[in-house]
């Protein structure tokens, strides 16, 4: 069953302004008895001095910032030169300049893919992993499991696969050639021209699998943007009424969002009380350290009250979560921070590894003098037991790559290898072979050449509140 949630532009939702932001800017420009930058308004030096002062106060790695800098550089370039070697996620944008925004296939066209090749490198093609509803990709007929043989007219090879993907990641338009795989050969079917377009909030997908003696709930959540936990309450009410034996939560393509929504979903799953410690933020010496309860975190964006979550919650003691390299940020928080209270079983691929939080720093004066907006990393994250440090990704207990079993099946499907494995672990009707999954392998042995989420910077940020 598919349920539509509130439609919002994906770019706009990434810039939801927290109460904390007002404090940040006022502290920098109006408080602390600090004068505004003594450079001509609008100059690179004016903007860059604001960037440097802000990072010296709030940046997680502020002690690594250089003492001598060139303030005359273009602001985006200047910002990048200041970032710590371990910082993969801080970025800066100028809302009046669209070219300054991070780009991805997902944010531009509403889909993503990986490129694979045969062991000998003679057969190379891309596999579409997901397609957003009502996106440029879906309106052009692309779907999960489609094969791509050419990008912008160029045949994919082991030599050009990475460059072609990078080109497409940053493009405003592109051409794809779709193909069928017949007897280990690609046969071109048609070409698709994509232009950048608006994206809507994606639906939550709910399913109930009734298998032998088990009733298993399945929930696919695309992101943790504002309002997702409130929307999911009706799904959990259905699960409760159906008296499900287990829940499979599919976060394989969830890049994150807000802590509030992750905490809300955690409450719906576990039913843990309001004052239960949930997340700890550790910043620099200025930011200090603070721990938030699950109820405080879940209520912080104002979309619901925690008692509503408790009424709909399942109080599960065990949870199966499906992951991939796209699983990041607030999705990783849900995995890591539920572990003190729920037995979490992860199935799939290692997650992206974003154990950090950022917030927006921008000019809040009535008359703005700076149009740039920064998203620097401010905190490291940990759970109630102090466990964190998953910058290299959360390794699943049961590693499975969905690309080992082609073609990819529409979600949810009992033939999807991750869903199949979860059901087998729960005790459903799908049995496990000696490798742990009832596998129907591809006709050829494949290796992955590109996976865009491992390489790109996206505009998704982890939202935190004061």
C-alpha positions as CSV (number, residue, x, y, z in Angstrom):
1,X,0.0,0.0,0.0
2,X,1.4,3.4,-0.9
3,X,0.5,6.5,1.1
4,X,1.2,10.0,-0.1
5,X,2.6,12.5,2.4
6,X,2.8,16.3,2.2
7,X,4.4,17.5,-1.0
8,X,7.4,19.8,-0.6
9,X,10.2,20.8,-2.9
10,X,13.3,18.7,-2.0
11,X,15.5,21.8,-2.2
12,X,13.3,23.8,0.1
13,X,13.0,21.1,2.7
14,X,16.8,20.8,3.1
15,X,16.8,24.4,4.3
16,X,14.2,24.2,7.1
17,X,15.4,26.9,9.6
18,X,15.8,25.9,13.2
19,X,15.4,28.1,16.2
20,X,19.1,27.7,16.8
21,X,20.0,29.6,13.7
22,X,18.7,32.9,15.0
23,X,21.1,32.6,18.0
24,X,24.0,31.7,15.8
25,X,23.8,34.7,13.5
26,X,22.9,37.2,16.3
27,X,25.9,35.9,18.3
28,X,28.2,36.5,15.4
29,X,27.0,39.9,14.1
30,X,25.1,41.5,16.9
31,X,26.3,39.9,20.1
32,X,29.6,39.1,21.8
33,X,30.6,42.8,21.2
34,X,32.1,41.9,17.9
35,X,32.1,44.4,15.0
36,X,31.0,43.4,11.5
37,X,33.8,42.6,9.0
38,X,35.8,45.8,8.2
39,X,35.8,45.1,4.4
40,X,33.6,46.6,1.6
41,X,30.2,45.0,1.8
42,X,29.8,42.4,-0.9
43,X,33.5,41.9,-1.4
44,X,35.0,38.4,-1.1
45,X,37.0,39.5,1.9
46,X,33.8,40.7,3.6
47,X,32.1,37.3,3.1
48,X,35.2,35.3,3.8
49,X,35.9,37.0,7.1
50,X,32.3,36.1,8.2
51,X,32.9,32.5,7.1
52,X,36.2,32.3,9.0
53,X,34.8,33.9,12.2
54,X,31.8,31.6,12.1
55,X,33.9,28.4,11.7
56,X,36.2,29.5,14.5
57,X,33.3,29.6,16.8
58,X,31.2,26.6,15.8
59,X,33.1,24.2,13.5
60,X,33.8,20.8,15.0
61,X,37.4,21.0,13.9
62,X,37.9,24.7,14.7
63,X,41.3,24.2,16.2
64,X,42.6,23.0,12.8
65,X,41.7,26.3,11.0
66,X,44.7,28.2,9.6
67,X,45.9,31.4,11.1
68,X,46.8,32.9,7.8
69,X,44.3,32.9,5.0
70,X,43.7,34.6,1.6
71,X,40.4,36.4,2.0
72,X,40.3,37.5,-1.6
73,X,39.3,34.0,-2.9
74,X,35.8,33.2,-4.2
75,X,33.8,32.2,-1.1
76,X,32.9,28.7,-2.0
77,X,36.6,27.9,-2.9
78,X,37.7,29.7,0.3
79,X,35.3,27.6,2.4
80,X,36.6,24.4,1.0
81,X,40.2,25.3,1.7
82,X,39.3,25.6,5.4
83,X,37.7,22.1,5.8
84,X,39.4,19.4,7.9
85,X,40.7,16.4,6.0
86,X,38.1,14.2,7.8
87,X,35.2,16.5,6.9
88,X,33.2,15.0,4.0
89,X,29.9,16.8,4.5
90,X,30.3,20.5,5.3
91,X,29.3,22.8,2.4
92,X,28.2,26.3,1.5
93,X,25.7,27.6,-1.0
94,X,24.4,30.9,-2.3
95,X,20.6,30.7,-2.8
96,X,20.7,33.3,-5.5
97,X,23.2,31.2,-7.5
98,X,21.8,27.8,-8.4
99,X,25.2,26.7,-9.7
100,X,26.5,26.8,-6.1
101,X,24.2,24.0,-4.9
102,X,25.4,20.4,-4.6
103,X,23.9,18.2,-7.3
104,X,23.0,14.6,-7.7
105,X,21.0,12.4,-10.0
106,X,18.4,12.2,-7.2
107,X,18.0,16.0,-6.7
108,X,18.2,16.8,-10.4
109,X,16.2,14.0,-12.0
110,X,14.8,11.8,-9.3
111,X,16.7,8.6,-9.7
112,X,20.0,6.9,-9.1
113,X,22.0,4.0,-10.6
114,X,25.2,2.0,-10.2
115,X,27.5,0.8,-13.0
116,X,28.5,-2.8,-13.1
117,X,30.7,-4.9,-15.4
118,X,31.5,-8.5,-16.2
119,X,34.6,-9.9,-14.6
120,X,36.5,-9.6,-18.0
121,X,35.3,-6.0,-18.5
122,X,33.7,-6.8,-21.8
123,X,30.1,-6.1,-20.7
124,X,29.5,-2.8,-18.9
125,X,26.1,-1.3,-18.1
126,X,24.3,0.7,-15.4
127,X,21.4,-0.5,-13.2
128,X,18.7,1.9,-12.1
129,X,18.2,1.3,-8.4
130,X,15.3,3.6,-7.6
131,X,13.1,6.2,-9.3
132,X,11.1,8.8,-7.5
133,X,7.4,9.2,-8.1
134,X,6.4,12.2,-10.2
135,X,10.0,13.0,-11.1
136,X,11.6,13.7,-14.5
137,X,12.8,10.1,-14.4
138,X,9.5,8.5,-13.7
139,X,7.7,10.8,-16.2
140,X,10.1,9.4,-18.9
141,X,9.2,5.9,-18.0
142,X,12.4,4.9,-16.1
143,X,11.9,2.3,-13.4
144,X,13.9,0.3,-10.9
145,X,15.8,-2.5,-12.6
146,X,16.2,-0.8,-16.0
147,X,19.6,-1.2,-17.7
148,X,21.5,1.7,-19.3
149,X,24.1,1.0,-22.0
150,X,25.0,4.6,-23.0
151,X,25.2,8.0,-21.3
152,X,25.0,11.0,-23.5
153,X,25.6,8.7,-26.5
154,X,28.8,7.2,-25.1
155,X,28.9,3.4,-24.6
156,X,29.7,2.6,-21.0
157,X,33.2,1.0,-20.5
158,X,35.4,0.2,-17.6
159,X,37.5,3.2,-18.6
160,X,34.8,5.8,-18.8
161,X,32.2,4.7,-16.3
162,X,33.4,6.9,-13.5
163,X,33.8,10.0,-15.7
164,X,30.4,9.5,-17.3
165,X,28.7,9.2,-13.9
166,X,30.4,12.3,-12.6
167,X,29.3,14.2,-15.7
168,X,25.7,13.1,-15.2
169,X,25.8,13.9,-11.5
170,X,26.4,17.5,-12.2
171,X,24.4,17.9,-15.4
172,X,21.2,19.9,-15.9
173,X,20.1,17.5,-18.6
174,X,21.3,14.2,-20.1
175,X,20.5,11.4,-22.5
176,X,20.3,7.7,-21.5
177,X,20.1,4.7,-23.7
178,X,18.1,1.9,-22.2
179,X,19.0,-1.7,-23.1
180,X,17.9,-5.3,-22.6
181,X,20.3,-8.0,-21.5
182,X,20.0,-11.0,-23.8
183,X,22.4,-13.9,-23.7
184,X,25.0,-11.8,-22.0
185,X,24.8,-9.1,-24.6
186,X,23.2,-5.6,-24.5
187,X,20.5,-4.8,-27.0
188,X,19.6,-1.1,-27.1
189,X,15.9,-0.4,-26.8
190,X,15.3,3.3,-26.7
191,X,16.8,6.7,-25.6
192,X,15.5,8.9,-22.9
193,X,16.2,12.7,-22.6
194,X,16.0,14.0,-19.1
195,X,15.8,17.6,-18.0
196,X,16.2,18.8,-14.4
197,X,12.8,19.2,-12.7
198,X,11.0,19.7,-9.4
199,X,10.6,16.8,-7.0
200,X,7.8,16.0,-4.6
201,X,7.9,14.4,-1.2
202,X,8.0,10.7,-1.7
203,X,5.5,8.2,-0.3
204,X,5.9,5.9,2.6
205,X,5.3,2.3,1.4
206,X,3.6,-0.1,3.7
207,X,3.1,-3.8,3.1
208,X,2.0,-6.8,5.2
209,X,3.4,-10.2,4.3
210,X,1.3,-13.1,5.6
211,X,3.6,-16.2,5.4
212,X,2.9,-19.5,7.1
213,X,2.6,-18.8,10.8
214,X,4.1,-15.2,10.6
215,X,2.6,-11.9,9.9
216,X,5.4,-9.5,8.9
217,X,5.1,-5.7,8.5
218,X,7.2,-3.9,5.9
219,X,7.8,-0.2,5.8
220,X,9.9,1.7,3.2
221,X,10.8,5.3,4.3
222,X,12.5,7.4,1.7
223,X,13.9,10.1,4.0
224,X,13.4,11.7,7.4
225,X,12.1,15.0,6.4
226,X,9.7,17.0,8.5
227,X,6.4,15.3,9.1
228,X,7.4,11.7,8.3
229,X,6.9,10.4,11.8
230,X,3.4,12.0,12.0
231,X,2.6,10.4,8.7
232,X,3.9,7.0,9.7
233,X,1.7,6.8,12.8
234,X,-1.3,5.5,10.7
235,X,1.0,2.8,9.3
236,X,2.0,1.7,12.8
237,X,-1.6,1.7,13.9
238,X,-2.4,-0.7,11.0
239,X,0.6,-2.9,12.1
240,X,-0.7,-2.9,15.7
241,X,-4.2,-3.8,14.6
242,X,-2.8,-6.6,12.4
243,X,-0.8,-7.8,15.4
244,X,2.4,-8.3,13.3
245,X,5.0,-10.7,14.5
246,X,8.0,-8.7,13.2
247,X,8.8,-5.5,11.3
248,X,11.2,-5.0,8.3
249,X,12.2,-1.3,8.0
250,X,13.7,-0.5,4.5
251,X,16.1,2.4,4.8
252,X,18.4,1.3,1.9
253,X,17.9,4.6,0.0
254,X,17.2,6.9,2.9
255,X,19.9,9.7,3.0
256,X,18.7,11.2,6.3
257,X,16.9,14.4,7.3
258,X,15.9,15.5,10.8
259,X,16.8,14.0,14.2
260,X,13.2,14.7,15.3
261,X,11.8,12.4,12.7
262,X,14.3,9.6,13.4
263,X,13.5,9.9,17.1
264,X,9.8,9.8,16.3
265,X,10.1,6.6,14.2
266,X,12.3,5.2,17.0
267,X,9.4,5.8,19.5
268,X,6.9,4.3,17.1
269,X,9.0,1.1,16.9
270,X,10.0,0.8,20.6
271,X,7.5,2.7,22.7
272,X,10.3,3.8,25.0
273,X,9.3,6.5,27.5
274,X,9.7,10.3,26.9
275,X,12.7,10.8,29.2
276,X,14.7,7.9,27.8
277,X,18.2,9.1,26.7
278,X,18.4,9.0,22.9
279,X,21.2,11.1,21.4
280,X,24.3,12.9,22.5
281,X,25.9,15.8,20.7
282,X,29.6,16.5,21.2
283,X,31.0,19.7,19.8
284,X,34.1,21.8,20.1
285,X,35.0,23.5,23.4
286,X,32.5,26.2,22.6
287,X,29.7,23.8,21.7
288,X,30.3,21.4,24.6
289,X,28.3,18.2,25.1
290,X,24.5,17.6,25.5
291,X,22.2,14.6,25.7
292,X,18.6,14.7,24.5
293,X,15.8,12.3,25.4
294,X,13.8,10.6,22.7
295,X,10.7,12.5,23.6
296,X,12.4,15.9,23.5
297,X,14.1,15.0,20.2
298,X,10.9,13.7,18.6
299,X,8.9,16.8,19.7
300,X,11.5,19.4,18.7
301,X,10.2,20.2,15.2
302,X,6.7,20.8,16.4
303,X,4.9,18.3,14.1
304,X,3.6,16.1,16.9
305,X,3.6,15.3,20.7
306,X,5.4,12.3,21.9
307,X,2.3,10.9,23.7
308,X,0.7,10.5,20.2
309,X,3.7,8.3,19.3
310,X,3.3,6.2,22.4
311,X,-0.3,5.6,21.6
312,X,0.5,4.3,18.1
313,X,3.8,2.6,19.0
314,X,4.5,-1.1,18.7
315,X,6.9,-1.7,21.6
316,X,9.0,-4.1,19.5
317,X,12.0,-5.8,21.0
318,X,13.5,-6.8,17.7
319,X,13.8,-4.9,14.3
320,X,15.1,-5.8,10.9
321,X,16.6,-2.9,9.0
322,X,17.7,-3.0,5.3
323,X,20.7,-0.8,4.4
324,X,22.9,0.3,1.5
325,X,25.7,2.8,0.8
326,X,22.9,5.4,0.5
327,X,21.7,4.9,4.1
328,X,23.0,8.0,6.0
329,X,22.7,10.6,8.6
330,X,19.4,10.4,10.5
331,X,18.8,6.9,9.1
332,X,22.1,5.8,10.7
333,X,21.0,7.5,13.9
334,X,17.9,5.4,14.0
335,X,20.0,2.2,13.6
336,X,22.7,3.2,16.1
337,X,20.5,4.9,18.7
338,X,17.8,2.2,18.9
339,X,20.4,-0.4,19.7
340,X,20.4,0.2,23.5
341,X,16.7,-0.6,23.6
342,X,15.9,-2.9,20.6
343,X,17.7,-5.8,19.1
344,X,18.5,-4.3,15.7
345,X,19.4,-6.7,12.8
346,X,20.9,-5.0,9.8
347,X,20.8,-6.6,6.3
348,X,22.4,-5.3,3.1
349,X,25.4,-3.1,2.6
350,X,27.6,-0.9,4.8
351,X,26.0,2.5,5.4
352,X,27.5,5.8,4.3
353,X,29.0,6.8,7.6
354,X,27.7,10.2,8.6
355,X,28.0,10.3,12.4
356,X,28.0,14.0,12.5
357,X,25.4,16.9,12.6
358,X,25.3,20.3,11.0
359,X,23.1,23.3,11.1
360,X,22.6,26.3,8.9
361,X,24.5,29.6,9.5
362,X,23.1,32.5,7.6
363,X,22.6,36.3,7.7
364,X,19.5,36.9,9.8
365,X,19.7,40.7,9.8
366,X,16.6,42.6,8.5
367,X,18.8,44.0,5.7
368,X,21.0,41.2,4.6
369,X,24.6,41.9,3.6
370,X,25.6,38.3,3.0
371,X,23.6,35.9,0.8
372,X,25.7,32.8,1.4
373,X,24.5,30.0,3.7
374,X,26.9,27.6,5.5
375,X,26.2,24.0,6.6
376,X,29.3,23.2,8.6
377,X,29.7,20.1,10.7
378,X,29.2,21.1,14.4
379,X,28.7,17.9,16.4
380,X,29.8,14.2,16.6
381,X,26.9,11.9,17.5
382,X,26.6,8.9,19.9
383,X,23.8,6.9,21.5
384,X,22.7,6.5,25.1
385,X,25.6,4.1,25.7
386,X,28.2,6.5,24.2
387,X,28.5,4.3,21.1
388,X,29.2,6.2,17.8
389,X,32.3,6.6,15.6
390,X,30.8,5.0,12.5
391,X,32.4,7.4,10.1
392,X,33.4,4.3,8.0
393,X,29.8,3.2,7.9
394,X,27.7,0.8,9.9
395,X,28.6,-2.8,8.8
396,X,25.5,-5.0,8.5
397,X,25.3,-8.3,10.4
398,X,24.2,-9.9,7.1
399,X,26.0,-8.3,4.2
400,X,24.1,-8.7,0.9
401,X,24.4,-6.6,-2.3
402,X,21.1,-6.4,-4.1
403,X,23.1,-6.0,-7.3
404,X,24.3,-9.6,-7.0
405,X,20.8,-10.7,-8.0
406,X,19.5,-9.1,-11.3
407,X,17.2,-7.9,-12.5
408,X,16.2,-5.8,-9.5
409,X,12.7,-6.4,-8.3
410,X,10.1,-3.6,-7.6
411,X,9.8,-2.8,-3.9
412,X,8.3,-4.5,-2.0
413,X,8.8,-7.9,-3.5
414,X,9.4,-11.3,-1.8
415,X,12.0,-11.9,-4.5
416,X,14.1,-8.9,-3.4
417,X,17.2,-10.5,-1.8
418,X,17.2,-8.1,1.2
419,X,13.5,-8.6,2.0
420,X,13.9,-12.3,1.3
421,X,16.7,-12.6,3.8
422,X,14.9,-10.7,6.5
423,X,11.8,-12.9,6.1
424,X,13.9,-16.0,6.3
425,X,15.6,-14.8,9.5
426,X,12.2,-14.0,11.0
427,X,11.0,-17.5,10.1
428,X,8.8,-16.8,7.1
429,X,8.4,-19.1,4.1
430,X,11.5,-18.2,2.2
431,X,14.4,-20.5,3.2
432,X,18.1,-19.6,3.3
433,X,20.7,-21.4,1.3
434,X,24.3,-21.9,2.6
435,X,25.1,-18.3,1.7
436,X,22.2,-17.0,3.7
437,X,19.8,-16.1,0.9
438,X,17.7,-18.0,-1.5
439,X,19.6,-16.5,-4.4
440,X,18.8,-16.5,-8.0
441,X,22.1,-15.1,-9.4
442,X,22.6,-13.0,-12.4
443,X,23.6,-14.8,-15.6
444,X,27.1,-13.4,-15.3
445,X,29.4,-12.6,-12.4
446,X,29.4,-8.8,-12.0
447,X,31.6,-6.3,-10.2
448,X,30.5,-2.7,-9.2
449,X,32.4,0.1,-11.0
450,X,30.5,3.1,-9.7
451,X,28.1,3.9,-6.8
452,X,27.2,7.5,-6.9
453,X,26.3,7.9,-3.2
454,X,29.8,6.9,-2.2
455,X,31.3,9.7,-4.3
456,X,28.9,12.6,-4.4
457,X,28.1,15.4,-1.9
458,X,24.4,16.0,-1.5
459,X,22.3,18.8,0.0
460,X,20.8,16.5,2.7
461,X,21.7,17.8,6.1
462,X,21.1,16.5,9.6
463,X,18.7,18.9,11.3
464,X,19.1,19.6,15.0
465,X,17.3,21.8,17.4
466,X,18.2,23.8,20.4
